[in-house]
Amino acid sequence: MEPKKPGNKKLPDFKEMTDRLIAEPAIGPQLVIKTNLDPSDATEENPYFKNDQMTDSEQFKEYFKE
């Protein structure tokens, strides 16, 4: 019996794609800690938040919510 190969047959293999950059995984474990020094609002001092017109604030806050 052959193993199942799920997925769309029309999509190229990731190794054949030259227009993407796939980052290597981290060498060791990573630890992310939220402290009481972090702002309560995800839009404050966040380099990924551009401004209210370009970014959906509610969706952005929901993404960074615990």
PDB file of N, CA, C, O and CB in Angstrom:
ATOM      1  N   MET A   1       0.832  -1.173   0.000  1.00  0.00           N
ATOM      2  CA  MET A   1       0.000   0.000   0.000  1.00  0.00           C
ATOM      3  C   MET A   1       0.888   1.253   0.000  1.00  0.00           C
ATOM      4  O   MET A   1       1.809   1.347   0.812  1.00  0.00           O
ATOM      5  CB  MET A   1      -0.953  -0.011   1.214  1.00  0.00           C
ATOM      6  N   GLU A   2       0.629   2.215  -0.895  1.00  0.00           N
ATOM      7  CA  GLU A   2       1.417   3.437  -0.980  1.00  0.00           C
ATOM      8  C   GLU A   2       0.971   4.435   0.083  1.00  0.00           C
ATOM      9  O   GLU A   2      -0.212   4.489   0.418  1.00  0.00           O
ATOM     10  CB  GLU A   2       1.299   4.058  -2.377  1.00  0.00           C
ATOM     11  N   PRO A   3       1.900   5.225   0.618  1.00  0.00           N
ATOM     12  CA  PRO A   3       1.499   6.229   1.605  1.00  0.00           C
ATOM     13  C   PRO A   3       0.674   7.320   0.935  1.00  0.00           C
ATOM     14  O   PRO A   3       0.865   7.633  -0.240  1.00  0.00           O
ATOM     15  CB  PRO A   3       2.736   6.840   2.301  1.00  0.00           C
ATOM     16  N   LYS A   4      -0.238   7.888   1.701  1.00  0.00           N
ATOM     17  CA  LYS A   4      -1.073   8.965   1.174  1.00  0.00           C
ATOM     18  C   LYS A   4      -0.238  10.226   1.027  1.00  0.00           C
ATOM     19  O   LYS A   4       0.607  10.527   1.870  1.00  0.00           O
ATOM     20  CB  LYS A   4      -2.294   9.223   2.093  1.00  0.00           C
ATOM     21  N   LYS A   5      -0.480  10.952  -0.041  1.00  0.00           N
ATOM     22  CA  LYS A   5       0.213  12.210  -0.278  1.00  0.00           C
ATOM     23  C   LYS A   5      -0.845  13.309  -0.373  1.00  0.00           C
ATOM     24  O   LYS A   5      -1.319  13.627  -1.464  1.00  0.00           O
ATOM     25  CB  LYS A   5       1.096  12.147  -1.580  1.00  0.00           C
ATOM     26  N   PRO A   6      -1.214  13.890   0.778  1.00  0.00           N
ATOM     27  CA  PRO A   6      -2.246  14.925   0.754  1.00  0.00           C
ATOM     28  C   PRO A   6      -1.714  16.217   0.140  1.00  0.00           C
ATOM     29  O   PRO A   6      -0.504  16.414   0.027  1.00  0.00           O
ATOM     30  CB  PRO A   6      -2.768  15.191   2.169  1.00  0.00           C
ATOM     31  N   GLY A   7      -2.616  17.074  -0.244  1.00  0.00           N
ATOM     32  CA  GLY A   7      -2.224  18.372  -0.773  1.00  0.00           C
ATOM     33  C   GLY A   7      -2.657  18.554  -2.209  1.00  0.00           C
ATOM     34  O   GLY A   7      -3.108  17.617  -2.868  1.00  0.00           O
ATOM     35  N   ASN A   8      -2.515  19.747  -2.668  1.00  0.00           N
ATOM     36  CA  ASN A   8      -2.890  20.117  -4.017  1.00  0.00           C
ATOM     37  C   ASN A   8      -1.762  19.730  -4.971  1.00  0.00           C
ATOM     38  O   ASN A   8      -0.614  20.125  -4.767  1.00  0.00           O
ATOM     39  CB  ASN A   8      -3.201  21.632  -4.109  1.00  0.00           C
ATOM     40  N   LYS A   9      -2.074  18.979  -5.984  1.00  0.00           N
ATOM     41  CA  LYS A   9      -1.065  18.513  -6.947  1.00  0.00           C
ATOM     42  C   LYS A   9      -0.539  19.656  -7.824  1.00  0.00           C
ATOM     43  O   LYS A   9       0.548  19.549  -8.392  1.00  0.00           O
ATOM     44  CB  LYS A   9      -1.657  17.409  -7.834  1.00  0.00           C
ATOM     45  N   LYS A  10      -1.313  20.756  -7.938  1.00  0.00           N
ATOM     46  CA  LYS A  10      -0.914  21.870  -8.788  1.00  0.00           C
ATOM     47  C   LYS A  10       0.145  22.760  -8.139  1.00  0.00           C
ATOM     48  O   LYS A  10       0.829  23.508  -8.838  1.00  0.00           O
ATOM     49  CB  LYS A  10      -2.122  22.696  -9.143  1.00  0.00           C
ATOM     50  N   LEU A  11       0.289  22.693  -6.818  1.00  0.00           N
ATOM     51  CA  LEU A  11       1.266  23.525  -6.131  1.00  0.00           C
ATOM     52  C   LEU A  11       2.666  22.933  -6.271  1.00  0.00           C
ATOM     53  O   LEU A  11       2.836  21.718  -6.173  1.00  0.00           O
ATOM     54  CB  LEU A  11       0.895  23.679  -4.649  1.00  0.00           C
ATOM     55  N   PRO A  12       3.666  23.781  -6.498  1.00  0.00           N
ATOM     56  CA  PRO A  12       5.031  23.262  -6.597  1.00  0.00           C
ATOM     57  C   PRO A  12       5.563  22.869  -5.222  1.00  0.00           C
ATOM     58  O   PRO A  12       5.042  23.293  -4.190  1.00  0.00           O
ATOM     59  CB  PRO A  12       5.957  24.305  -7.246  1.00  0.00           C
ATOM     60  N   ASP A  13       6.593  22.065  -5.234  1.00  0.00           N
ATOM     61  CA  ASP A  13       7.241  21.663  -3.992  1.00  0.00           C
ATOM     62  C   ASP A  13       7.952  22.884  -3.400  1.00  0.00           C
ATOM     63  O   ASP A  13       8.476  23.712  -4.145  1.00  0.00           O
ATOM     64  CB  ASP A  13       8.247  20.483  -4.235  1.00  0.00           C
ATOM     65  N   PHE A  14       7.973  23.001  -2.081  1.00  0.00           N
ATOM     66  CA  PHE A  14       8.611  24.152  -1.443  1.00  0.00           C
ATOM     67  C   PHE A  14      10.083  24.268  -1.821  1.00  0.00           C
ATOM     68  O   PHE A  14      10.610  25.377  -1.899  1.00  0.00           O
ATOM     69  CB  PHE A  14       8.474  24.054   0.067  1.00  0.00           C
ATOM     70  N   LYS A  15      10.743  23.164  -2.052  1.00  0.00           N
ATOM     71  CA  LYS A  15      12.159  23.203  -2.402  1.00  0.00           C
ATOM     72  C   LYS A  15      12.382  23.785  -3.792  1.00  0.00           C
ATOM     73  O   LYS A  15      13.484  24.237  -4.103  1.00  0.00           O
ATOM     74  CB  LYS A  15      12.757  21.809  -2.324  1.00  0.00           C
ATOM     75  N   GLU A  16      11.347  23.778  -4.633  1.00  0.00           N
ATOM     76  CA  GLU A  16      11.453  24.324  -5.979  1.00  0.00           C
ATOM     77  C   GLU A  16      11.162  25.818  -6.019  1.00  0.00           C
ATOM     78  O   GLU A  16      11.483  26.477  -7.008  1.00  0.00           O
ATOM     79  CB  GLU A  16      10.511  23.596  -6.906  1.00  0.00           C
ATOM     80  N   MET A  17      10.563  26.365  -4.967  1.00  0.00           N
ATOM     81  CA  MET A  17      10.200  27.779  -4.947  1.00  0.00           C
ATOM     82  C   MET A  17      11.439  28.623  -4.682  1.00  0.00           C
ATOM     83  O   MET A  17      12.166  28.393  -3.715  1.00  0.00           O
ATOM     84  CB  MET A  17       9.115  28.054  -3.879  1.00  0.00           C
ATOM     85  N   THR A  18      11.671  29.603  -5.552  1.00  0.00           N
ATOM     86  CA  THR A  18      12.843  30.457  -5.398  1.00  0.00           C
ATOM     87  C   THR A  18      12.477  31.871  -4.962  1.00  0.00           C
ATOM     88  O   THR A  18      13.367  32.680  -4.700  1.00  0.00           O
ATOM     89  CB  THR A  18      13.616  30.508  -6.694  1.00  0.00           C
ATOM     90  N   ASP A  19      11.191  32.183  -4.880  1.00  0.00           N
ATOM     91  CA  ASP A  19      10.778  33.537  -4.526  1.00  0.00           C
ATOM     92  C   ASP A  19      10.435  33.680  -3.042  1.00  0.00           C
ATOM     93  O   ASP A  19       9.834  34.680  -2.646  1.00  0.00           O
ATOM     94  CB  ASP A  19       9.587  33.942  -5.363  1.00  0.00           C
ATOM     95  N   ARG A  20      10.804  32.705  -2.219  1.00  0.00           N
ATOM     96  CA  ARG A  20      10.492  32.753  -0.796  1.00  0.00           C
ATOM     97  C   ARG A  20      11.757  32.524   0.026  1.00  0.00           C
ATOM     98  O   ARG A  20      12.705  31.865  -0.401  1.00  0.00           O
ATOM     99  CB  ARG A  20       9.417  31.706  -0.439  1.00  0.00           C
ATOM    100  N   LEU A  21      11.722  33.092   1.201  1.00  0.00           N
ATOM    101  CA  LEU A  21      12.807  32.890   2.149  1.00  0.00           C
ATOM    102  C   LEU A  21      12.224  32.186   3.360  1.00  0.00           C
ATOM    103  O   LEU A  21      11.357  32.735   4.040  1.00  0.00           O
ATOM    104  CB  LEU A  21      13.492  34.243   2.545  1.00  0.00           C
ATOM    105  N   ILE A  22      12.681  31.001   3.630  1.00  0.00           N
ATOM    106  CA  ILE A  22      12.188  30.233   4.764  1.00  0.00           C
ATOM    107  C   ILE A  22      13.293  30.230   5.808  1.00  0.00           C
ATOM    108  O   ILE A  22      14.391  29.725   5.572  1.00  0.00           O
ATOM    109  CB  ILE A  22      11.775  28.768   4.348  1.00  0.00           C
ATOM    110  N   ALA A  23      12.983  30.800   6.962  1.00  0.00           N
ATOM    111  CA  ALA A  23      13.982  30.925   8.025  1.00  0.00           C
ATOM    112  C   ALA A  23      14.299  29.570   8.627  1.00  0.00           C
ATOM    113  O   ALA A  23      13.446  28.688   8.721  1.00  0.00           O
ATOM    114  CB  ALA A  23      13.495  31.883   9.116  1.00  0.00           C
ATOM    115  N   GLU A  24      15.531  29.434   9.025  1.00  0.00           N
ATOM    116  CA  GLU A  24      15.954  28.213   9.700  1.00  0.00           C
ATOM    117  C   GLU A  24      15.381  28.207  11.114  1.00  0.00           C
ATOM    118  O   GLU A  24      15.217  29.268  11.716  1.00  0.00           O
ATOM    119  CB  GLU A  24      17.507  28.096   9.727  1.00  0.00           C
ATOM    120  N   PRO A  25      15.081  27.043  11.643  1.00  0.00           N
ATOM    121  CA  PRO A  25      14.572  26.993  13.025  1.00  0.00           C
ATOM    122  C   PRO A  25      15.655  27.400  14.016  1.00  0.00           C
ATOM    123  O   PRO A  25      16.848  27.341  13.715  1.00  0.00           O
ATOM    124  CB  PRO A  25      14.055  25.577  13.364  1.00  0.00           C
ATOM    125  N   ALA A  26      15.223  27.811  15.190  1.00  0.00           N
ATOM    126  CA  ALA A  26      16.166  28.224  16.226  1.00  0.00           C
ATOM    127  C   ALA A  26      17.036  27.045  16.649  1.00  0.00           C
ATOM    128  O   ALA A  26      16.593  25.897  16.640  1.00  0.00           O
ATOM    129  CB  ALA A  26      15.417  28.801  17.443  1.00  0.00           C
ATOM    130  N   ILE A  27      18.262  27.341  17.015  1.00  0.00           N
ATOM    131  CA  ILE A  27      19.191  26.296  17.438  1.00  0.00           C
ATOM    132  C   ILE A  27      18.759  25.700  18.773  1.00  0.00           C
ATOM    133  O   ILE A  27      18.837  24.488  18.970  1.00  0.00           O
ATOM    134  CB  ILE A  27      20.617  26.853  17.542  1.00  0.00           C
ATOM    135  N   GLY A  28      18.311  26.541  19.675  1.00  0.00           N
ATOM    136  CA  GLY A  28      17.915  26.067  21.000  1.00  0.00           C
ATOM    137  C   GLY A  28      16.496  26.489  21.324  1.00  0.00           C
ATOM    138  O   GLY A  28      15.831  27.124  20.506  1.00  0.00           O
ATOM    139  N   PRO A  29      16.039  26.145  22.494  1.00  0.00           N
ATOM    140  CA  PRO A  29      14.685  26.533  22.888  1.00  0.00           C
ATOM    141  C   PRO A  29      14.587  28.048  23.075  1.00  0.00           C
ATOM    142  O   PRO A  29      15.576  28.710  23.389  1.00  0.00           O
ATOM    143  CB  PRO A  29      14.274  25.810  24.185  1.00  0.00           C
ATOM    144  N   GLN A  30      13.393  28.579  22.878  1.00  0.00           N
ATOM    145  CA  GLN A  30      13.152  30.004  23.053  1.00  0.00           C
ATOM    146  C   GLN A  30      12.183  30.198  24.203  1.00  0.00           C
ATOM    147  O   GLN A  30      11.302  29.373  24.443  1.00  0.00           O
ATOM    148  CB  GLN A  30      12.603  30.645  21.753  1.00  0.00           C
ATOM    149  N   LEU A  31      12.361  31.292  24.903  1.00  0.00           N
ATOM    150  CA  LEU A  31      11.502  31.606  26.031  1.00  0.00           C
ATOM    151  C   LEU A  31      10.979  33.022  25.848  1.00  0.00           C
ATOM    152  O   LEU A  31      11.759  33.966  25.722  1.00  0.00           O
ATOM    153  CB  LEU A  31      12.259  31.454  27.382  1.00  0.00           C
ATOM    154  N   VAL A  32       9.663  33.168  25.835  1.00  0.00           N
ATOM    155  CA  VAL A  32       9.034  34.474  25.713  1.00  0.00           C
ATOM    156  C   VAL A  32       8.282  34.727  27.003  1.00  0.00           C
ATOM    157  O   VAL A  32       7.434  33.929  27.404  1.00  0.00           O
ATOM    158  CB  VAL A  32       8.083  34.553  24.466  1.00  0.00           C
ATOM    159  N   ILE A  33       8.590  35.835  27.651  1.00  0.00           N
ATOM    160  CA  ILE A  33       7.992  36.132  28.948  1.00  0.00           C
ATOM    161  C   ILE A  33       7.259  37.461  28.873  1.00  0.00           C
ATOM    162  O   ILE A  33       7.807  38.455  28.397  1.00  0.00           O
ATOM    163  CB  ILE A  33       9.066  36.162  30.063  1.00  0.00           C
ATOM    164  N   LYS A  34       6.031  37.473  29.339  1.00  0.00           N
ATOM    165  CA  LYS A  34       5.279  38.708  29.457  1.00  0.00           C
ATOM    166  C   LYS A  34       5.419  39.181  30.895  1.00  0.00           C
ATOM    167  O   LYS A  34       5.172  38.420  31.831  1.00  0.00           O
ATOM    168  CB  LYS A  34       3.772  38.513  29.054  1.00  0.00           C
ATOM    169  N   THR A  35       5.814  40.436  31.070  1.00  0.00           N
ATOM    170  CA  THR A  35       6.022  40.968  32.414  1.00  0.00           C
ATOM    171  C   THR A  35       5.043  42.096  32.691  1.00  0.00           C
ATOM    172  O   THR A  35       4.295  42.518  31.810  1.00  0.00           O
ATOM    173  CB  THR A  35       7.465  41.460  32.588  1.00  0.00           C
ATOM    174  N   ASN A  36       5.060  42.575  33.920  1.00  0.00           N
ATOM    175  CA  ASN A  36       4.198  43.701  34.264  1.00  0.00           C
ATOM    176  C   ASN A  36       4.729  45.001  33.670  1.00  0.00           C
ATOM    177  O   ASN A  36       4.051  46.026  33.745  1.00  0.00           O
ATOM    178  CB  ASN A  36       4.072  43.829  35.781  1.00  0.00           C
ATOM    179  N   LEU A  37       5.917  44.986  33.085  1.00  0.00           N
ATOM    180  CA  LEU A  37       6.469  46.164  32.424  1.00  0.00           C
ATOM    181  C   LEU A  37       5.975  46.303  30.987  1.00  0.00           C
ATOM    182  O   LEU A  37       6.099  47.373  30.390  1.00  0.00           O
ATOM    183  CB  LEU A  37       7.981  46.105  32.441  1.00  0.00           C
ATOM    184  N   ASP A  38       5.422  45.237  30.432  1.00  0.00           N
ATOM    185  CA  ASP A  38       4.878  45.294  29.078  1.00  0.00           C
ATOM    186  C   ASP A  38       3.625  46.164  29.068  1.00  0.00           C
ATOM    187  O   ASP A  38       2.844  46.130  30.019  1.00  0.00           O
ATOM    188  CB  ASP A  38       4.560  43.871  28.549  1.00  0.00           C
ATOM    189  N   PRO A  39       3.421  46.949  27.997  1.00  0.00           N
ATOM    190  CA  PRO A  39       2.207  47.765  27.933  1.00  0.00           C
ATOM    191  C   PRO A  39       0.963  46.880  27.844  1.00  0.00           C
ATOM    192  O   PRO A  39       0.990  45.811  27.235  1.00  0.00           O
ATOM    193  CB  PRO A  39       2.265  48.724  26.726  1.00  0.00           C
ATOM    194  N   SER A  40      -0.115  47.340  28.455  1.00  0.00           N
ATOM    195  CA  SER A  40      -1.356  46.555  28.425  1.00  0.00           C
ATOM    196  C   SER A  40      -2.010  46.602  27.045  1.00  0.00           C
ATOM    197  O   SER A  40      -2.742  45.687  26.669  1.00  0.00           O
ATOM    198  CB  SER A  40      -2.338  47.069  29.486  1.00  0.00           C
ATOM    199  N   ASP A  41      -1.746  47.658  26.302  1.00  0.00           N
ATOM    200  CA  ASP A  41      -2.306  47.801  24.956  1.00  0.00           C
ATOM    201  C   ASP A  41      -1.259  47.343  23.938  1.00  0.00           C
ATOM    202  O   ASP A  41      -0.131  47.835  23.944  1.00  0.00           O
ATOM    203  CB  ASP A  41      -2.746  49.283  24.679  1.00  0.00           C
ATOM    204  N   ALA A  42      -1.628  46.410  23.074  1.00  0.00           N
ATOM    205  CA  ALA A  42      -0.678  45.842  22.106  1.00  0.00           C
ATOM    206  C   ALA A  42      -0.224  46.850  21.058  1.00  0.00           C
ATOM    207  O   ALA A  42       0.780  46.626  20.383  1.00  0.00           O
ATOM    208  CB  ALA A  42      -1.298  44.649  21.415  1.00  0.00           C
ATOM    209  N   THR A  43      -0.949  47.954  20.912  1.00  0.00           N
ATOM    210  CA  THR A  43      -0.576  48.943  19.899  1.00  0.00           C
ATOM    211  C   THR A  43       0.474  49.924  20.406  1.00  0.00           C
ATOM    212  O   THR A  43       1.053  50.662  19.608  1.00  0.00           O
ATOM    213  CB  THR A  43      -1.802  49.703  19.443  1.00  0.00           C
ATOM    214  N   GLU A  44       0.733  49.951  21.702  1.00  0.00           N
ATOM    215  CA  GLU A  44       1.732  50.862  22.260  1.00  0.00           C
ATOM    216  C   GLU A  44       3.130  50.283  22.072  1.00  0.00           C
ATOM    217  O   GLU A  44       3.371  49.117  22.383  1.00  0.00           O
ATOM    218  CB  GLU A  44       1.455  51.129  23.758  1.00  0.00           C
ATOM    219  N   GLU A  45       4.032  51.086  21.571  1.00  0.00           N
ATOM    220  CA  GLU A  45       5.437  50.718  21.410  1.00  0.00           C
ATOM    221  C   GLU A  45       5.623  49.387  20.683  1.00  0.00           C
ATOM    222  O   GLU A  45       6.545  48.631  20.991  1.00  0.00           O
ATOM    223  CB  GLU A  45       6.104  50.652  22.761  1.00  0.00           C
ATOM    224  N   ASN A  46       4.756  49.105  19.730  1.00  0.00           N
ATOM    225  CA  ASN A  46       4.845  47.862  18.980  1.00  0.00           C
ATOM    226  C   ASN A  46       5.315  48.186  17.564  1.00  0.00           C
ATOM    227  O   ASN A  46       4.612  48.891  16.840  1.00  0.00           O
ATOM    228  CB  ASN A  46       3.473  47.113  18.963  1.00  0.00           C
ATOM    229  N   PRO A  47       6.476  47.696  17.149  1.00  0.00           N
ATOM    230  CA  PRO A  47       6.995  48.031  15.822  1.00  0.00           C
ATOM    231  C   PRO A  47       6.156  47.459  14.676  1.00  0.00           C
ATOM    232  O   PRO A  47       6.292  47.910  13.539  1.00  0.00           O
ATOM    233  CB  PRO A  47       8.410  47.537  15.696  1.00  0.00           C
ATOM    234  N   TYR A  48       5.299  46.483  14.948  1.00  0.00           N
ATOM    235  CA  TYR A  48       4.468  45.892  13.905  1.00  0.00           C
ATOM    236  C   TYR A  48       3.178  46.666  13.679  1.00  0.00           C
ATOM    237  O   TYR A  48       2.484  46.433  12.689  1.00  0.00           O
ATOM    238  CB  TYR A  48       4.145  44.463  14.253  1.00  0.00           C
ATOM    239  N   PHE A  49       2.848  47.581  14.580  1.00  0.00           N
ATOM    240  CA  PHE A  49       1.628  48.374  14.443  1.00  0.00           C
ATOM    241  C   PHE A  49       1.981  49.683  13.754  1.00  0.00           C
ATOM    242  O   PHE A  49       2.719  50.498  14.308  1.00  0.00           O
ATOM    243  CB  PHE A  49       0.957  48.635  15.832  1.00  0.00           C
ATOM    244  N   LYS A  50       1.455  49.890  12.541  1.00  0.00           N
ATOM    245  CA  LYS A  50       1.797  51.085  11.765  1.00  0.00           C
ATOM    246  C   LYS A  50       1.004  52.300  12.251  1.00  0.00           C
ATOM    247  O   LYS A  50       1.562  53.202  12.876  1.00  0.00           O
ATOM    248  CB  LYS A  50       1.532  50.845  10.266  1.00  0.00           C
ATOM    249  N   ASN A  51      -0.282  52.320  11.966  1.00  0.00           N
ATOM    250  CA  ASN A  51      -1.185  53.353  12.467  1.00  0.00           C
ATOM    251  C   ASN A  51      -2.614  52.859  12.312  1.00  0.00           C
ATOM    252  O   ASN A  51      -2.852  51.800  11.731  1.00  0.00           O
ATOM    253  CB  ASN A  51      -0.975  54.706  11.716  1.00  0.00           C
ATOM    254  N   ASP A  52      -3.566  53.629  12.832  1.00  0.00           N
ATOM    255  CA  ASP A  52      -4.962  53.178  12.827  1.00  0.00           C
ATOM    256  C   ASP A  52      -5.527  52.991  11.424  1.00  0.00           C
ATOM    257  O   ASP A  52      -6.380  52.128  11.215  1.00  0.00           O
ATOM    258  CB  ASP A  52      -5.817  54.161  13.579  1.00  0.00           C
ATOM    259  N   GLN A  53      -5.068  53.782  10.464  1.00  0.00           N
ATOM    260  CA  GLN A  53      -5.623  53.685   9.118  1.00  0.00           C
ATOM    261  C   GLN A  53      -5.113  52.450   8.377  1.00  0.00           C
ATOM    262  O   GLN A  53      -5.840  51.880   7.564  1.00  0.00           O
ATOM    263  CB  GLN A  53      -5.287  54.937   8.325  1.00  0.00           C
ATOM    264  N   MET A  54      -3.887  52.030   8.640  1.00  0.00           N
ATOM    265  CA  MET A  54      -3.302  50.923   7.892  1.00  0.00           C
ATOM    266  C   MET A  54      -3.516  49.562   8.545  1.00  0.00           C
ATOM    267  O   MET A  54      -3.453  48.536   7.868  1.00  0.00           O
ATOM    268  CB  MET A  54      -1.839  51.159   7.715  1.00  0.00           C
ATOM    269  N   THR A  55      -3.768  49.542   9.855  1.00  0.00           N
ATOM    270  CA  THR A  55      -3.865  48.281  10.576  1.00  0.00           C
ATOM    271  C   THR A  55      -5.204  48.199  11.282  1.00  0.00           C
ATOM    272  O   THR A  55      -5.650  49.177  11.882  1.00  0.00           O
ATOM    273  CB  THR A  55      -2.712  48.132  11.584  1.00  0.00           C
ATOM    274  N   ASP A  56      -5.847  47.048  11.218  1.00  0.00           N
ATOM    275  CA  ASP A  56      -7.100  46.821  11.931  1.00  0.00           C
ATOM    276  C   ASP A  56      -6.776  46.655  13.418  1.00  0.00           C
ATOM    277  O   ASP A  56      -6.239  45.626  13.828  1.00  0.00           O
ATOM    278  CB  ASP A  56      -7.859  45.562  11.369  1.00  0.00           C
ATOM    279  N   SER A  57      -7.103  47.664  14.217  1.00  0.00           N
ATOM    280  CA  SER A  57      -6.710  47.679  15.628  1.00  0.00           C
ATOM    281  C   SER A  57      -7.288  46.518  16.411  1.00  0.00           C
ATOM    282  O   SER A  57      -6.578  45.897  17.202  1.00  0.00           O
ATOM    283  CB  SER A  57      -7.137  48.970  16.268  1.00  0.00           C
ATOM    284  N   GLU A  58      -8.558  46.209  16.211  1.00  0.00           N
ATOM    285  CA  GLU A  58      -9.193  45.133  16.983  1.00  0.00           C
ATOM    286  C   GLU A  58      -8.571  43.783  16.653  1.00  0.00           C
ATOM    287  O   GLU A  58      -8.290  42.995  17.556  1.00  0.00           O
ATOM    288  CB  GLU A  58     -10.704  45.094  16.710  1.00  0.00           C
ATOM    289  N   GLN A  59      -8.356  43.514  15.397  1.00  0.00           N
ATOM    290  CA  GLN A  59      -7.740  42.251  14.991  1.00  0.00           C
ATOM    291  C   GLN A  59      -6.297  42.178  15.497  1.00  0.00           C
ATOM    292  O   GLN A  59      -5.833  41.114  15.905  1.00  0.00           O
ATOM    293  CB  GLN A  59      -7.780  42.096  13.452  1.00  0.00           C
ATOM    294  N   PHE A  60      -5.605  43.287  15.469  1.00  0.00           N
ATOM    295  CA  PHE A  60      -4.227  43.347  15.950  1.00  0.00           C
ATOM    296  C   PHE A  60      -4.163  43.060  17.447  1.00  0.00           C
ATOM    297  O   PHE A  60      -3.320  42.283  17.896  1.00  0.00           O
ATOM    298  CB  PHE A  60      -3.611  44.721  15.646  1.00  0.00           C
ATOM    299  N   LYS A  61      -5.049  43.684  18.220  1.00  0.00           N
ATOM    300  CA  LYS A  61      -5.080  43.461  19.671  1.00  0.00           C
ATOM    301  C   LYS A  61      -5.458  42.024  19.990  1.00  0.00           C
ATOM    302  O   LYS A  61      -4.918  41.435  20.926  1.00  0.00           O
ATOM    303  CB  LYS A  61      -6.066  44.426  20.346  1.00  0.00           C
ATOM    304  N   GLU A  62      -6.375  41.458  19.227  1.00  0.00           N
ATOM    305  CA  GLU A  62      -6.800  40.073  19.456  1.00  0.00           C
ATOM    306  C   GLU A  62      -5.638  39.107  19.212  1.00  0.00           C
ATOM    307  O   GLU A  62      -5.502  38.106  19.916  1.00  0.00           O
ATOM    308  CB  GLU A  62      -7.996  39.713  18.541  1.00  0.00           C
ATOM    309  N   TYR A  63      -4.810  39.406  18.224  1.00  0.00           N
ATOM    310  CA  TYR A  63      -3.673  38.537  17.914  1.00  0.00           C
ATOM    311  C   TYR A  63      -2.669  38.507  19.068  1.00  0.00           C
ATOM    312  O   TYR A  63      -2.147  37.445  19.408  1.00  0.00           O
ATOM    313  CB  TYR A  63      -2.979  39.006  16.625  1.00  0.00           C
ATOM    314  N   PHE A  64      -2.398  39.665  19.671  1.00  0.00           N
ATOM    315  CA  PHE A  64      -1.413  39.742  20.741  1.00  0.00           C
ATOM    316  C   PHE A  64      -2.007  39.478  22.121  1.00  0.00           C
ATOM    317  O   PHE A  64      -1.284  39.482  23.118  1.00  0.00           O
ATOM    318  CB  PHE A  64      -0.760  41.091  20.728  1.00  0.00           C
ATOM    319  N   LYS A  65      -3.304  39.252  22.186  1.00  0.00           N
ATOM    320  CA  LYS A  65      -3.953  38.971  23.469  1.00  0.00           C
ATOM    321  C   LYS A  65      -3.534  37.585  23.950  1.00  0.00           C
ATOM    322  O   LYS A  65      -3.312  36.681  23.145  1.00  0.00           O
ATOM    323  CB  LYS A  65      -5.505  39.066  23.346  1.00  0.00           C
ATOM    324  N   GLU A  66      -3.429  37.424  25.269  1.00  0.00           N
ATOM    325  CA  GLU A  66      -3.038  36.119  25.823  1.00  0.00           C
ATOM    326  C   GLU A  66      -4.104  35.093  25.587  1.00  0.00           C
ATOM    327  O   GLU A  66      -3.949  33.939  25.984  1.00  0.00           O
ATOM    328  CB  GLU A  66      -2.752  36.222  27.310  1.00  0.00           C
TER     329      GLU A  66
END
